[in-house]
Amino acid sequence: MERLILLSMPGGTELLLLMLVVLILFGARRIPEVAQNLGKGIREFKKSMKEVQSEIDSADPQKDKIEKSKQDSIGRPDKPNE
């Protein structure tokens, strides 16, 4: 039997505990530096994801034609078939 683990957003107590752990681990002086580096890392990750997606999209020039032919063959959702 599989167990389903549901993760939700942390509540106030969990956030307070997390901030306390970060304060203990890094100290008050290094927290801005750590936050800045975390922001840079997230920004770089998103940029890389966009680059990969654009490479995937440009790698298949027939993609738009295939999508258009699919829509033409099954009919457009906004126009009912007659």
The first five atom37 places (N, CA, C, CB, O) and aatype in JSON, in Angstrom:
{
  "aatype": [12, 6, 1, 10, 9, 10, 10, 15, 12, 14, 7, 7, 16, 6, 10, 10, 10, 10, 12, 10, 19, 19, 10, 9, 10, 13, 7, 0, 1, 1, 9, 14, 6, 19, 0, 5, 2, 10, 7, 11, 7, 9, 1, 6, 13, 11, 11, 15, 12, 11, 6, 19, 5, 15, 6, 9, 3, 15, 0, 3, 14, 5, 11, 3, 11, 9, 6, 11, 15, 11, 5, 3, 15, 9, 7, 1, 14, 3, 11, 14, 2, 6],
  "atom_mask": [
    [1, 1, 1, 1, 1],
    [1, 1, 1, 1, 1],
    [1, 1, 1, 1, 1],
    [1, 1, 1, 1, 1],
    [1, 1, 1, 1, 1],
    [1, 1, 1, 1, 1],
    [1, 1, 1, 1, 1],
    [1, 1, 1, 1, 1],
    [1, 1, 1, 1, 1],
    [1, 1, 1, 1, 1],
    [1, 1, 1, 0, 1],
    [1, 1, 1, 0, 1],
    [1, 1, 1, 1, 1],
    [1, 1, 1, 1, 1],
    [1, 1, 1, 1, 1],
    [1, 1, 1, 1, 1],
    [1, 1, 1, 1, 1],
    [1, 1, 1, 1, 1],
    [1, 1, 1, 1, 1],
    [1, 1, 1, 1, 1],
    [1, 1, 1, 1, 1],
    [1, 1, 1, 1, 1],
    [1, 1, 1, 1, 1],
    [1, 1, 1, 1, 1],
    [1, 1, 1, 1, 1],
    [1, 1, 1, 1, 1],
    [1, 1, 1, 0, 1],
    [1, 1, 1, 1, 1],
    [1, 1, 1, 1, 1],
    [1, 1, 1, 1, 1],
    [1, 1, 1, 1, 1],
    [1, 1, 1, 1, 1],
    [1, 1, 1, 1, 1],
    [1, 1, 1, 1, 1],
    [1, 1, 1, 1, 1],
    [1, 1, 1, 1, 1],
    [1, 1, 1, 1, 1],
    [1, 1, 1, 1, 1],
    [1, 1, 1, 0, 1],
    [1, 1, 1, 1, 1],
    [1, 1, 1, 0, 1],
    [1, 1, 1, 1, 1],
    [1, 1, 1, 1, 1],
    [1, 1, 1, 1, 1],
    [1, 1, 1, 1, 1],
    [1, 1, 1, 1, 1],
    [1, 1, 1, 1, 1],
    [1, 1, 1, 1, 1],
    [1, 1, 1, 1, 1],
    [1, 1, 1, 1, 1],
    [1, 1, 1, 1, 1],
    [1, 1, 1, 1, 1],
    [1, 1, 1, 1, 1],
    [1, 1, 1, 1, 1],
    [1, 1, 1, 1, 1],
    [1, 1, 1, 1, 1],
    [1, 1, 1, 1, 1],
    [1, 1, 1, 1, 1],
    [1, 1, 1, 1, 1],
    [1, 1, 1, 1, 1],
    [1, 1, 1, 1, 1],
    [1, 1, 1, 1, 1],
    [1, 1, 1, 1, 1],
    [1, 1, 1, 1, 1],
    [1, 1, 1, 1, 1],
    [1, 1, 1, 1, 1],
    [1, 1, 1, 1, 1],
    [1, 1, 1, 1, 1],
    [1, 1, 1, 1, 1],
    [1, 1, 1, 1, 1],
    [1, 1, 1, 1, 1],
    [1, 1, 1, 1, 1],
    [1, 1, 1, 1, 1],
    [1, 1, 1, 1, 1],
    [1, 1, 1, 0, 1],
    [1, 1, 1, 1, 1],
    [1, 1, 1, 1, 1],
    [1, 1, 1, 1, 1],
    [1, 1, 1, 1, 1],
    [1, 1, 1, 1, 1],
    [1, 1, 1, 1, 1],
    [1, 1, 1, 1, 1]
  ],
  "atom_positions": [
    [[0.84, -1.17, 0.0], [0.0, 0.0, 0.0], [0.89, 1.25, 0.0], [-0.96, -0.01, 1.22], [1.83, 1.37, 0.8]],
    [[0.58, 2.15, -0.91], [1.37, 3.37, -1.01], [0.84, 4.43, -0.05], [1.37, 3.9, -2.46], [-0.37, 4.54, 0.18]],
    [[1.76, 5.18, 0.47], [1.35, 6.29, 1.34], [1.49, 7.58, 0.56], [2.21, 6.34, 2.65], [2.47, 7.79, -0.15]],
    [[0.53, 8.42, 0.71], [0.55, 9.71, 0.06], [1.0, 10.75, 1.08], [-0.85, 10.07, -0.53], [0.36, 10.96, 2.11]],
    [[2.1, 11.39, 0.77], [2.64, 12.41, 1.68], [2.23, 13.77, 1.14], [4.2, 12.29, 1.82], [2.6, 14.15, 0.03]],
    [[1.48, 14.49, 1.92], [1.03, 15.81, 1.52], [1.89, 16.86, 2.22], [-0.47, 16.01, 1.85], [1.99, 16.88, 3.44]],
    [[2.49, 17.71, 1.42], [3.3, 18.79, 1.96], [2.53, 20.08, 1.78], [4.7, 18.87, 1.27], [2.0, 20.36, 0.7]],
    [[2.47, 20.86, 2.81], [1.77, 22.13, 2.72], [2.73, 23.24, 3.13], [0.5, 22.14, 3.61], [3.86, 22.99, 3.54]],
    [[2.26, 24.45, 3.0], [3.07, 25.58, 3.39], [3.27, 25.55, 4.91], [2.42, 26.91, 2.94], [2.35, 25.22, 5.65]],
    [[4.48, 25.9, 5.35], [4.71, 25.9, 6.8], [3.9, 27.0, 7.48], [6.21, 26.09, 7.1], [3.67, 28.07, 6.92]],
    [[3.47, 26.72, 8.68], [2.71, 27.68, 9.46], [3.63, 28.64, 10.2], [0.0, 0.0, 0.0], [4.84, 28.64, 9.97]],
    [[3.06, 29.44, 11.06], [3.83, 30.44, 11.79], [4.89, 29.85, 12.68], [0.0, 0.0, 0.0], [6.02, 30.35, 12.73]],
    [[4.56, 28.78, 13.38], [5.52, 28.14, 14.28], [6.69, 27.55, 13.5], [4.84, 27.05, 15.11], [7.84, 27.67, 13.9]],
    [[6.37, 26.9, 12.38], [7.44, 26.3, 11.57], [8.36, 27.36, 10.99], [6.84, 25.45, 10.44], [9.57, 27.18, 10.95]],
    [[7.78, 28.48, 10.53], [8.61, 29.56, 9.99], [9.5, 30.17, 11.06], [7.72, 30.65, 9.37], [10.67, 30.47, 10.8]],
    [[8.97, 30.35, 12.24], [9.76, 30.89, 13.35], [10.91, 29.96, 13.69], [8.87, 31.12, 14.58], [12.04, 30.41, 13.89]],
    [[10.63, 28.68, 13.76], [11.67, 27.69, 14.04], [12.73, 27.67, 12.94], [11.04, 26.3, 14.2], [13.92, 27.58, 13.22]],
    [[12.29, 27.76, 11.7], [13.22, 27.78, 10.57], [14.12, 29.02, 10.63], [12.45, 27.75, 9.24], [15.33, 28.92, 10.4]],
    [[13.54, 30.18, 10.93], [14.35, 31.4, 11.04], [15.35, 31.3, 12.19], [13.45, 32.61, 11.25], [16.48, 31.78, 12.06]],
    [[14.96, 30.69, 13.28], [15.86, 30.5, 14.41], [17.03, 29.6, 14.03], [15.1, 29.91, 15.61], [18.18, 29.88, 14.38]],
    [[16.76, 28.52, 13.32], [17.82, 27.61, 12.88], [18.77, 28.33, 11.93], [17.22, 26.36, 12.19], [19.99, 28.18, 12.04]],
    [[18.23, 29.11, 10.98], [19.07, 29.86, 10.05], [19.93, 30.86, 10.81], [18.21, 30.59, 8.99], [21.11, 31.02, 10.5]],
    [[19.36, 31.53, 11.78], [20.11, 32.5, 12.58], [21.24, 31.82, 13.34], [19.18, 33.21, 13.56], [22.35, 32.36, 13.41]],
    [[20.98, 30.66, 13.9], [22.01, 29.93, 14.64], [23.11, 29.43, 13.7], [21.39, 28.74, 15.4], [24.3, 29.53, 14.02]],
    [[22.71, 28.9, 12.54], [23.7, 28.34, 11.62], [24.58, 29.4, 10.97], [23.0, 27.55, 10.54], [25.8, 29.22, 10.87]],
    [[23.99, 30.51, 10.53], [24.74, 31.49, 9.75], [25.1, 32.75, 10.51], [23.96, 31.86, 8.55], [26.04, 33.45, 10.12]],
    [[24.42, 33.05, 11.56], [24.7, 34.28, 12.3], [23.99, 35.46, 11.65], [0.0, 0.0, 0.0], [23.66, 35.43, 10.46]],
    [[23.78, 36.49, 12.43], [23.02, 37.66, 11.95], [23.74, 38.4, 10.84], [22.75, 38.61, 13.1], [23.09, 38.98, 9.97]],
    [[25.05, 38.39, 10.84], [25.8, 39.15, 9.84], [25.78, 38.49, 8.47], [27.23, 39.32, 10.29], [25.86, 39.19, 7.45]],
    [[25.69, 37.17, 8.42], [25.76, 36.47, 7.14], [24.4, 36.21, 6.5], [26.47, 35.17, 7.32], [24.34, 35.77, 5.35]],
    [[23.32, 36.48, 7.21], [21.99, 36.2, 6.66], [21.72, 36.98, 5.36], [20.91, 36.53, 7.7], [21.22, 36.38, 4.41]],
    [[22.03, 38.28, 5.27], [21.8, 38.98, 4.0], [22.62, 38.39, 2.85], [22.14, 40.46, 4.16], [22.14, 38.3, 1.72]],
    [[23.85, 37.99, 3.14], [24.7, 37.39, 2.11], [24.12, 36.05, 1.64], [26.14, 37.18, 2.65], [24.09, 35.77, 0.45]],
    [[23.66, 35.25, 2.58], [23.06, 33.95, 2.24], [21.8, 34.16, 1.42], [22.75, 33.15, 3.52], [21.58, 33.45, 0.43]],
    [[20.96, 35.12, 1.81], [19.72, 35.39, 1.08], [20.02, 35.89, -0.34], [18.87, 36.43, 1.83], [19.34, 35.52, -1.29]],
    [[21.04, 36.73, -0.47], [21.43, 37.23, -1.78], [21.91, 36.09, -2.67], [22.52, 38.31, -1.65], [21.53, 36.02, -3.84]],
    [[22.74, 35.22, -2.14], [23.23, 34.09, -2.92], [22.1, 33.13, -3.29], [24.31, 33.34, -2.14], [22.1, 32.56, -4.39]],
    [[21.15, 32.95, -2.39], [19.99, 32.11, -2.69], [19.17, 32.71, -3.82], [19.11, 31.93, -1.43], [18.74, 32.0, -4.73]],
    [[18.97, 34.02, -3.79], [18.24, 34.71, -4.86], [18.95, 34.59, -6.19], [0.0, 0.0, 0.0], [18.31, 34.37, -7.22]],
    [[20.27, 34.73, -6.19], [21.05, 34.58, -7.43], [20.93, 33.16, -7.97], [22.52, 34.93, -7.19], [20.81, 32.96, -9.18]],
    [[20.97, 32.19, -7.08], [20.85, 30.79, -7.51], [19.49, 30.5, -8.13], [0.0, 0.0, 0.0], [19.41, 29.82, -9.15]],
    [[18.44, 31.02, -7.52], [17.09, 30.81, -8.06], [16.96, 31.5, -9.41], [16.02, 31.34, -7.08], [16.39, 30.94, -10.34]],
    [[17.48, 32.72, -9.52], [17.43, 33.46, -10.78], [18.17, 32.7, -11.89], [18.02, 34.86, -10.61], [17.67, 32.6, -13.01]],
    [[19.34, 32.18, -11.58], [20.13, 31.43, -12.56], [19.4, 30.14, -12.97], [21.52, 31.09, -11.99], [19.42, 29.76, -14.14]],
    [[18.76, 29.49, -12.01], [18.01, 28.27, -12.31], [16.86, 28.57, -13.26], [17.48, 27.63, -11.02], [16.65, 27.83, -14.22]],
    [[16.1, 29.64, -13.0], [14.98, 30.0, -13.87], [15.47, 30.36, -15.27], [14.19, 31.17, -13.27], [14.84, 30.01, -16.26]],
    [[16.6, 31.07, -15.34], [17.17, 31.44, -16.64], [17.56, 30.19, -17.42], [18.39, 32.37, -16.45], [17.31, 30.11, -18.62]],
    [[18.17, 29.24, -16.75], [18.56, 27.99, -17.4], [17.34, 27.22, -17.88], [19.39, 27.12, -16.45], [17.35, 26.64, -18.97]],
    [[16.29, 27.2, -17.08], [15.06, 26.51, -17.48], [14.46, 27.14, -18.73], [14.03, 26.52, -16.34], [13.98, 26.43, -19.61]],
    [[14.47, 28.47, -18.81], [13.95, 29.15, -20.0], [14.79, 28.82, -21.22], [13.91, 30.67, -19.78], [14.25, 28.61, -22.31]],
    [[16.12, 28.78, -21.06], [17.0, 28.45, -22.17], [16.75, 27.03, -22.67], [18.46, 28.61, -21.76], [16.7, 26.8, -23.88]],
    [[16.6, 26.1, -21.76], [16.34, 24.71, -22.14], [15.0, 24.62, -22.87], [16.34, 23.79, -20.9], [14.9, 23.92, -23.88]],
    [[13.98, 25.32, -22.37], [12.67, 25.28, -23.01], [12.73, 25.87, -24.41], [11.63, 26.02, -22.17], [12.11, 25.34, -25.33]],
    [[13.47, 26.97, -24.58], [13.57, 27.57, -25.91], [14.34, 26.67, -26.87], [14.25, 28.94, -25.83], [14.03, 26.62, -28.05]],
    [[15.34, 25.94, -26.37], [16.06, 24.99, -27.21], [15.15, 23.84, -27.63], [17.29, 24.45, -26.49], [15.2, 23.38, -28.77]],
    [[14.33, 23.38, -26.71], [13.39, 22.3, -27.03], [12.4, 22.78, -28.08], [12.65, 21.81, -25.76], [12.1, 22.07, -29.04]],
    [[11.88, 23.99, -27.9], [10.91, 24.53, -28.85], [11.52, 24.75, -30.23], [10.33, 25.83, -28.32], [10.87, 24.5, -31.24]],
    [[12.76, 25.22, -30.28], [13.39, 25.49, -31.57], [13.94, 24.22, -32.22], [14.5, 26.5, -31.4], [14.23, 24.23, -33.42]],
    [[14.09, 23.16, -31.46], [14.64, 21.92, -32.02], [13.64, 21.21, -32.93], [15.06, 20.99, -30.9], [14.05, 20.41, -33.77]],
    [[12.37, 21.48, -32.77], [11.35, 20.81, -33.57], [10.57, 21.84, -34.38], [10.4, 19.99, -32.66], [9.55, 22.34, -33.91]],
    [[11.05, 22.16, -35.59], [10.35, 23.18, -36.4], [8.98, 22.72, -36.88], [11.2, 23.55, -37.59], [8.16, 23.56, -37.26]],
    [[8.72, 21.44, -36.86], [7.43, 20.92, -37.31], [6.37, 20.98, -36.22], [7.58, 19.5, -37.79], [5.2, 20.69, -36.47]],
    [[6.75, 21.36, -35.01], [5.83, 21.33, -33.88], [4.58, 22.17, -34.13], [6.54, 21.81, -32.62], [3.47, 21.71, -33.87]],
    [[4.76, 23.4, -34.62], [3.61, 24.27, -34.86], [2.69, 23.7, -35.93], [4.07, 25.67, -35.26], [1.47, 23.77, -35.81]],
    [[3.28, 23.12, -36.97], [2.47, 22.54, -38.04], [1.68, 21.34, -37.52], [3.36, 22.12, -39.22], [0.52, 21.16, -37.89]],
    [[2.31, 20.55, -36.68], [1.63, 19.37, -36.11], [0.48, 19.82, -35.22], [2.62, 18.49, -35.32], [-0.62, 19.27, -35.3]],
    [[0.73, 20.81, -34.37], [-0.33, 21.3, -33.49], [-1.49, 21.87, -34.29], [0.22, 22.37, -32.53], [-2.65, 21.65, -33.95]],
    [[-1.18, 22.6, -35.37], [-2.24, 23.17, -36.2], [-3.04, 22.07, -36.88], [-1.65, 24.13, -37.25], [-4.26, 22.15, -36.95]],
    [[-2.35, 21.05, -37.39], [-3.08, 19.97, -38.06], [-3.93, 19.19, -37.06], [-2.1, 19.03, -38.78], [-5.01, 18.71, -37.41]],
    [[-3.46, 19.06, -35.82], [-4.28, 18.4, -34.79], [-5.56, 19.19, -34.55], [-3.49, 18.25, -33.48], [-6.65, 18.62, -34.49]],
    [[-5.42, 20.5, -34.41], [-6.59, 21.34, -34.17], [-7.55, 21.28, -35.36], [-6.17, 22.79, -33.9], [-8.77, 21.24, -35.17]],
    [[-7.01, 21.29, -36.58], [-7.86, 21.22, -37.76], [-8.59, 19.89, -37.86], [-7.03, 21.45, -39.01], [-9.74, 19.84, -38.29]],
    [[-7.93, 18.82, -37.46], [-8.55, 17.5, -37.6], [-9.6, 17.23, -36.53], [-7.49, 16.43, -37.54], [-10.59, 16.54, -36.79]],
    [[-9.42, 17.77, -35.32], [-10.4, 17.51, -34.26], [-11.39, 18.65, -34.11], [-9.7, 17.27, -32.94], [-12.35, 18.55, -33.34]],
    [[-11.17, 19.72, -34.81], [-12.06, 20.87, -34.7], [-11.57, 21.82, -33.64], [0.0, 0.0, 0.0], [-10.87, 21.43, -32.7]],
    [[-11.93, 23.03, -33.79], [-11.51, 24.05, -32.83], [-12.44, 24.04, -31.63], [-11.48, 25.44, -33.48], [-13.65, 23.89, -31.79]],
    [[-11.89, 24.21, -30.42], [-12.73, 24.17, -29.23], [-13.76, 25.3, -29.18], [-11.87, 24.23, -28.0], [-14.83, 25.14, -28.6]],
    [[-13.42, 26.46, -29.79], [-14.35, 27.59, -29.73], [-15.41, 27.54, -30.83], [-13.59, 28.88, -29.82], [-16.38, 28.29, -30.79]],
    [[-15.22, 26.65, -31.82], [-16.19, 26.51, -32.91], [-16.7, 25.07, -32.94], [-15.56, 26.91, -34.28], [-15.93, 24.15, -33.19]],
    [[-17.97, 24.87, -32.68], [-18.49, 23.49, -32.72], [-18.51, 22.95, -34.14], [-19.89, 23.43, -32.12], [-18.72, 23.69, -35.1]],
    [[-18.29, 21.66, -34.26], [-18.35, 21.0, -35.57], [-19.79, 20.96, -36.05], [-17.75, 19.58, -35.5], [-20.71, 20.72, -35.27]],
    [[-19.97, 21.18, -37.33], [-21.33, 21.16, -37.89], [-21.57, 19.92, -38.69], [-21.58, 22.38, -38.75], [-22.66, 19.74, -39.23]]
  ]
}
